[in-house]
Amino acid sequence: MMAKTHMLFSLTVTSLALETTNPVLLVTAALASQLPDVDTSTSFVGRILWPLSRWLENRFPHRTLTHSLLATAIIAVLALPLRWQQSQLWYALMLGYFSGWFGDAFTKSGVAAFYPLSSARLVIPANPRLRLTTGSRAEYVVCAVLLLSLTVSFQLHTNGGLRRTFNALLAQPEGVTALFAKASATHQILAHIEGRFIASATSVNAEFEVLEVEGEKLLVREANGLLYWAEQESACTHCHLAIHRVQVRLGLPIRTSTKELKWQEKELQEVVGGGWLVTGNTGVVGDRWSVAGKNTDEPPANHHQPPTTNSPPPTTVLFSGELTLRDAEGLQIPSSLQHFNPVEVIGNTGEWTRYRTVRLRAATLKDLEALRHSFGSGNLIVKFIRGASS
């Protein structure tokens, strides 16, 4: 089998098996696919590693030791340090090496896959007329098929992977969760949902931004900023939006980071609206109540709006966690049964209900406006979502 066929075979196998288009992994697999032919000095790799190829050539027949399961196991063990440091790179190396010699099993001479236990040749298929001859027209046809398969693999994996593509064809939420797990740190995840709102029983056919995933439930944001728990209709027992069909796609590139925030007995505005939103490690300038030490009366009007497809997404800051607020017995937070409430009073703690506990999930600064001047303690995870071009 020609060197180019080995490369194409290993690239296709690695891209499909690892669901990747990463050039480092693919180059590793392509180079590893040439190593089995080091047992002959006339091969591409044999000419490069001539001393080693001559040594092997004088001691072992072609397509025996280096084209065996034993050699594959030896390389796997020798490369184990790479397995613990860069597991994907280790898998690419092993897939490349294995596919490099296994491809020769489809040629007329086959390979001694079980060498040295047996010198018998593994030859596929059983019909000799269907086996490849190196450099033949049939091998070039195989190259064309492999190149087409590699192109299809690239297309699939740049859109979220085989599982997501399959589920997108079926219009199932599982495809959304798979893509969210893989790409939500670098891209917006947008889901076009056909279904109905549970509370109003009205139909919906619109695109939402996916903010969180919990099992097969999706926390999605509408264009007007309202949040909904969405789930497949058959499993929708505590959701706001029942899904009939869903199609998912990657949105604009983003950068995400998180920060944990803890405090005791401080005003919320002092903690959340302080300069750390601007000068912290995130470098985010956007959602805040104070800029350069000057307080603003209102949070930015567009801070919760999902971006359009033709403009960079604005910076978004989302708060999740719990607050324990002092002297908040009269605290009233508007709530609705029709959508998810990102700010929720979950109970009273302490003597004479002096303290109230408030739970936040994917809350924006606008959602926190009623708590702005509240005093108390808190433990929050703050998530920053910023357009990659900003």
Beta strands, then each sheet from edge to edge (+ up, - down):
strand 1: 187-197
strand 2: 203-214
strand 3: 217-221
strand 4: 227-232
strand 5: 241-267
strand 6: 290-291
strand 7: 294-295
strand 8: 316-326
strand 9: 343-349
strand 10: 355-363
strand 11: 375-387
sheet 1: 9+ 10- 8+ 11- 5+ 1- 2+ 3- 4+
sheet 2: 6+ 7-
end
